[in-house]
Amino acid sequence: MSLLTITWDTLRYFPYRLKLRIYYPIKTYFINVWKFRSELSQTRGWGYTGLLLLMRRQLIDMEINQRVYGNHLNHLKVAKDIRVTIKLLDRLIEDDYDVQTNGEYDWVEIGGGWSRRVIKTPRKPKYIFPKGTSKQLYKHEESRRRADIDMLFNCMKQYRHWWN
């Protein structure tokens, strides 16, 4: 009698188990590939920008879900924390830590399949430093970049508190 019960239960729940173990993972896989298609197209094996883009996209979805559908005590604060993390990721992806900038650049064809960068629209530098201080400029740019990275990962350390 016990063998029949086990067999009957196994047969009775087989479609649900099949759906749970095969259908849903495959469906989720294709949904995620479609959702992350633009980030995946920009991902390369040698760069870190793809990782930052994927994290940014996932955090945007999490922030929307926390803000709109959050059902725990501080879901709006959590959404704000995630939004700060997204802004930090935007700054790291943009990678615009140049202290002195000459303007927007464009590529000009110079013949023979060669091209060079030229200034398209000049603009005033953000900060003006005396000539010959390139080492200080580099250190300043690097300290700004490191500060953003440290702040980003300090925010990411709190991810366990983003849910109850």
C-alpha positions, 0 to 999 in steps of 0.5 A: 500500500505504501508503494502505491501511495508513493508512486501515485504521489510521484505521478500526481506531482510530476507535472508540477516538479517538471514545471518547477525544475525545468520550465521556470529556470529556462524561462528565467534564463531567456528573460534575463538574456533579453533584459541584459542584452545591451549590457551583455553586448558591451561586456568584454573579457578584459575590461571591468566596465561590463561588470559595472554595467551589469551591476547597474542594471540589476540595481536599477531593477531592485530600486524600482521593486523596492520603491514601488512594491516594497512591503517592509519597514524602510523600503523607501530608505533602501530604495534611496540607498540603492539609488546612491549606489547606482549614481556611484556606478554611473560615475565609475562607468563614465570614468570622467575624472580628468581634472583638466579637459580640453573639450570634446574630442573627435576622430579625423581621417588623415589618409591611408587608413589613419586617423587622429584625435582633434578637439571638436568643441573646446571648453574651459578646464574644471580646475586650473593648475600650474604648468608641470604639475602632471604628477599632482593632477594624476594623484588628484584624479586617482584619489577622486576615483578611489574615493568613489570606489570606496564609497561604492563598496561601503554602500554595497556592504549594506546589501544584506540590510536592503531586505528584512 
